[in-house]
Amino acid sequence: MSETPTTYRVAVMGGTGPQGKGLGYRFARAGHDVVLGSRAAEKAVPVAAEVTERLAGVEGAGTVTGAANAEACEQADVVLLAVPYDGHDELVASLPLAGKTVISCVNPLAFDKRGAHGRVVDGGEGSAAEEAQRLQPEATVVGAFHNVSAVLLWGEDDFLDEDVLVVGDVLEAKEVAMDLAASVTGRRGIDGGKLRLARQLEPFTAVLISINRKYKTHAGLRITGLEGH
């Protein structure tokens, strides 16, 4: 991280869920200001208070507030989508996202008696991140934070021992997500390529879920061979 890292104002859609709350906590812990969004402000405000309480005594922490989804978006430059895939399209289409950097960590997964698996999106030619970009052509969508454990995000470790892969078609937007990744792992995210590669990243979470069940852990990804990263 640079000596004067950029700070962002981040709205978290799905901010009351475990993934959104955990990422919001990590971002605020690193000095970013966070607005947790929910369908109703009354649901978001107490969760924001819980995160704020958790940050007591953390030097340089950002603020955490709660708001209804649309209002949260209006207050931020960066919007994180941490919502369930069911209902995703309707919600994303309704949000004021034009001109904003949008980070999708949405995983289209399904579960049956054999375990977790990736849902097929657009006959294999799409992903939740690409769907968000299609629905919001005036926003810039990147995919990141798909494979990070909600349990560890809310845990006690200063940083998670893993890498965050970032995919997108606009480098400047990827840089934002890579900066924010440092809040979670202590090092910048890794540029994983174009937005269409979300088709591989999103369902890979099902593999981690399978590993977690077998080994009773919270597995993450580490990328080797990148000197100096």
N, C-alpha and C positions, 0 to 999 in steps of 0.2 A: 504494500500500500504506500502511496505517496505521503509526504509529510503533512500535506494539507488536503486530505481526501475530500472529494465532493460530497456534500450532504444533500439528500433528496427528501421531498415530501411524498410519501407513498400511501396510496389508498389500497386497502386490502379487501377485495370482494370475497366474501366467505370468511371474514375476519373473526367470526365467533366460532368457527370450526377449529379442530385441533391443528390442522396444517396452517391455516391463515393466522391463528392466534400465535402459534409458535414462530412463524416467520416474522410477524409483526414485532414480537418480543425481541428477536435477534436483531432486526433492523434498528429498533429504538435503542437497544443496548449499545449499538455502535454509533449512535448520535444522529440517526435519521429521525425525522418526524413522521409519525404514522397515524393514519385515520382508519380505524377498523369499520368496515361497512357491513350492514346486514339489511334484510328486507325492511326491518323496522328499527329506528334509532333506539327505541327502548330496549331492544335486545343487545345492541352493540355497546351502549354506554357502560353497563356493569362489567362487561368483559374488558373494556378499555381500562376501567378502574382496577380490575384484577391484575392486568399487565403492568399498569403504573405502579401498583403496590410492589410487584415483583422487582421493579427497577429501582426501588428505594435504595439509596446508597451507591448506585452505579454512577461513577463520575462521568460527566459528559453525555449522559443518556438524553435521547430525544423525547419529545412529548408523544403521548398516546391518547387519542380521543376516539369517540364513537359517533357514528352518524348513519343515516339511511344511505343505501348504496349510491344513488345518483349524487347526493350532496357530498359524500365522501370523494367521489371522482372529481367533482368540481373544485375541491380543495387541494388537489394533488397534481404533480407533474408526471408521476409514475403510478400506474394502476396494476396491481397484482391480481390475477384471477386465480383464486384458490377455492373454487366452487365445485360441487359434484357435476359430473357430466350430464346427468339427467337434469333437464331444465336449463342447461348451459346456453343453448342458442337463444332462447327467449330472453334470458337475463342480459347476455352480452349485447344483443340487438337494442335493448332498451336503455343502455348506459350512454352518458355524454363523454365519449372517448376520442372525439376528433382532435388531432394534434398532439395526442399524448403517447408516451411510450407505454405499451401494455405488455406485461410479462405473464405468460400462461404457464401454470404448473398443473393444469388439469390432466388427469389420467383417465381415459375411457376404459374402465375395467369392468369385468363381469366375474361372477363367482358361481361355481357349481360344486357338486360333491367331489370333484377332482381338484378343486382349489381355484386360485385366481388365474385369469387369463385376459389378454387384451381384446377389447371389442374391435371389430372391423369397422372402420370409418370410411364412408364413401367408396366402398368396394376395395379398400386397401390403398386408395389414391388420396387419402386425406388424414387429418389429425384434428384434435381439438384446437390446437394453436392456429392451424390454417383456416379452420372454420371461423375462429374469432377474427382473423384478418379479413376474410371474405365478408363477414357481417359488418365490419368497421373499417372500410377501405381508407378512411382518413386518419386512422390511428396507425402506429407502427408496432406490430406484434413480434415478440420474441418468445421462445420457449426456454424455461429454466426451472430449477428446483423440483423437477419431477420426482427425483429418486431420494429425497431427503426425508428421514423419519420424523414424524410429528412428535413421537415420544422423546427423541434426542433433542429436538428443537426446544422443547420445554424443560429439558433436563439441566443438570448442574454443570456440565463441562463448559469451559470457556469457549471452545470451538469444537466443531464436529470434525473428526478425522476422515475427511472424504473430499472429493472434488465435485463442483457444480458444473455441469455441461450446459452451454448456452447455444441455442440455434436461432438463426434469423437471417433475413435478407438485407438488413441495414446495419452497417458496422456500428454507427453511433448508438443505436438502440441496444445492440449487444453489449457495448461498453458499459452502459448503465447497469445491466443485469450482472455483468462481470464484477463491477464495483460492489454491488449489493451482496454478491456471493461472499465477499471478504468478511461481511458481518457474520456469516454463518460458519465459515471454515477457516478464517484467518488468512486466506489467500484468495487472489482474484479467481473468478471463474475461468473456465477454458472454452475458447471459441470452438464449438463443435461442427460448424458448417451452416448450411442453409436451413431455412424454416421447414422445408419438407422433411428434414431428418427428425422432426418431432414424431413422425410416423414410427420411428424405431425407439425413440426415447420414452414416449408415453407408455407403451405396453411393456417396456422392459421392467417397469415397476412390479409387474406380476411375478417376474423372476425373483426379485428381491423379497417379495412377500413369501414366496415358496421357500427361499433360503431361510428367512426369519422363522418360519414355522418349523422347519427341520432342525435348525441349530439353536432355537430359542434365543435369538439375538435381534439386533436392529442394523442390518447390513447396509453399507453404502458403497459407492464407487470410488476407486482411485485410479487415475491415469498415470502410467509410468512412461519414462523415456523423454519427458519434457525437461530439459536442463534448465535449472534456475527458476522453475515454477514453484 
